Amino acid sequence: MTEKDFRRIVLALAGAVEGAHMGHPDFRAHGRIFATLRHEPTTFGVVMLTPEQQQRFVKLSRAFTPEAGAWGRGGCTRVSFDAVDEDTLGEAVTLAWQNAAEKSAAKNTAKKSKRAVRR
């Protein structure tokens, strides 16, 4: 797996676009970041999973490790390209994309509820 493969898999998801955040490429859908690329000193990916999803992938494959600190405890999961296969990466990226969709929908529902209360 390479950086190019990661980009191809991530950008194949509906509405996914590449941008940049804090000096590295990020991938957004539904107005939220769901994956990033990092270069420290080797290239690896990060997917935004739930803590429960993260635990499952960490147990499944040595390719997945939690990011450090609060980010990792929140579900941000590092993906080692040299240890992951395309199907497993595709599953993790799809879950991260779905998580972004759910968070965006929940945020929009909350905004609508606040507007209704103000009227």
N, C-alpha and C positions, 0 to 999 in steps of 0.2 A: 504494500500500500504506500502511496506517495501523497504529497501535498496536492498534486494535480488530481489524483483519484478522490481525495477528500472533497475538494472543491466541486468536482463533477457530481458526486453523490449528494452533497448538500444543496447545490443549486438546481438539482433535478426536482426538488420538492416545490409544490405549488406556491407561488408568491415569494420564494426565497430570493434575496438580493444580497450582494456583497457590499460591505462598507468598511469603515475603519473605526476603531475605538481604542484609545490609550496606546497608540502606536503599533497596533497589529490588526490584521484583517478580521472582520466579524461577519456573521451571516444572520440576517434578520428575516422574520416573517411575522405577519400580524402586528407589526410595529414593535417587535421585541427581539433581542439577541437570543439565538438558540444554539449557536456554535461559534467557535473562534479558531484561528490558527495562531500558534505561538512559535517563536524561534529562540530557544534558550538552552543550550547552544545548538541542539538539534530541533528539527521541526516536529511538532506534535499538534494534535487537535484537542479541543475542549468542547464537550457537549453539556448542555444545561439539563440535567435530569432531576427527578425528585430524589430525596435521600433513599427511598425504598428501591427505586429503579437503579440507583447507583450501586447499592449493596448487591443486587442481583447480578449486575455486569461485572463487578469486582470479583464475585465468586465464580462467575462463568469463565473469565479469561484474564490472564496476566497483563493483557493489553490495556486494561482499565485500572486507574488509580484515582482516589479522591485528590482534588487540588488541596493546597495547604490552607489551614485556618478555617475561618467562617465560611469562605466560599465553598470549600470542600464539604464541610458539614451541611451546607445548604443544597448539595447535589451536583456542583460543578465537578465534572469528571474528565480527567486527562486520558487521552487515547494515544497509545504508542503505535505509530504507523507500521513499525517493523514487526509487531506482534498481533495485529488485528487482521481478520479476513473481511472481505467486502460485505458479505451477508450480515455479519455481526455488527459491523460499523453502520450499515444501512438501517438495521433495527434500532440502534442507539440514537442515530440522527433523527429518525422518524419519530421516536418518542419525544426527543427534545423539541422538535417542530410542533408536535401535538400539545406539549406542555405550554409552549408559547401561545398557541391558539386558545387554549383554555384560560390562561391568565389574561389574555386580551379580552376575551368574551366576558370574564368576570368583572374586569375593570369597567367595561362599557355598561354592563348591567348596573353596577354600583353608581355610575354617573347618572344614568337615567332615573334611578330611584331617588337620588338627591334632588334632581330637578323636579320630580313629581311632588316631593315633600314641600319644596319652596313655593309652589303655586298655590 
